[in-house]
Amino acid sequence: MKFNHYLGAAVAAWLLAIMVVVAELFAPFKDFLIATFSHHWIGKAVIVALAFVIGGFLLGGKNPISKYSSEDVAWYSTLGGLAAILAFYVFEFIT
């Protein structure tokens, strides 16, 4: 069974961005993470690590459906996730 760490990282990056936004907008999700893992960031780290491993194995033999390599998809996903988190906090807390 192959493992594609690039696509696993892409899955993890987008999941983290989604969880950060959802945890800030939907308090019960953040409370669930705190109750289950003792801190919401520990919960996000555990879930993202699992997503990395599961996504890497599920997408192990796959190639992205685009002109971009798996490595490019991982980089763009990581940068896109970071940009999404930054944009959310700028929009939500500064404006």
N, C-alpha and C positions, 0 to 999 in steps of 0.2 A: 504494500500500500504506500503510495507516494504522499509526500507532504509538501505543499506549496506555501512556504512561509511568507511570500509576498502577498498572495491573495488572502492568507490568514490575517496579515497585518491590515490589509484594506478593510476586511470585515470588522476587525476590532476597532479601527479608527472611526468608522462611521457609527458603529454601535456606541462607542464612548460619547461621540458628539450628540447623538440622540438622547442618551441617558442623562447627560449634563443638562440639556434643555428641559427634558421631561421632569427631572427631579426638582428643578427650580420652579416650574409652572404648576406641578401637580404634587402637592405636599404629601398625600398618602404614599406615593412611590418612594419619596425620600425617607419617610417614616418607616416604610417596609425595609429599606436598605439598612437603616440604623438599627431596627429591631432584630434583623437577621444577622448582620455582620458587625455590629457594635459601632460602626461609623459608615456614613454614606460613601466616602471615598474608598474604604476597604471593600465594600460591596461592589462598587463599580469596577475596582481592580480585579476582583475574583471573577466577575461576570465577563469582563473583557478578556481575561486570560483564557477562560473556557471558550469564548467565541474564537479567539485566535487559534487554539488547538483544534476545535471542531471544524471551523472554517478551513483551516489549512489542510486537514485530512479530507473533508468533503470536496474541496476544490483542488485536490492534489494532482489529478491528471488533466485538469482543465486549463485551457488557454483563454485569456480574455476575449470577448466577442468584439474586438475593435482592433484598430491598427497599433494600439499601445501594448507594450510588453507587460508581463506581470509585475516587473520591478517598477515600471512607470505608473501602473495602476496603484501600487502601494504608496509611492511618493505622492501622487496626486490626491489619493484618498486621505493620507495623513495631513497634508497641507490644507485640503478642503475641510476636513474635520476641525482642524485648529482655527481656520478662518470662520467656520460656522459658529464655533464656541465664542470667539472674539466678537463677531458681529452680534450674537445674541446678547452678550453682556454689555456691549456698547449701546445697543438699542434699548435694552431693558433697564439698565441702571444709570446710564449717563444722560440719556435724552429724556 
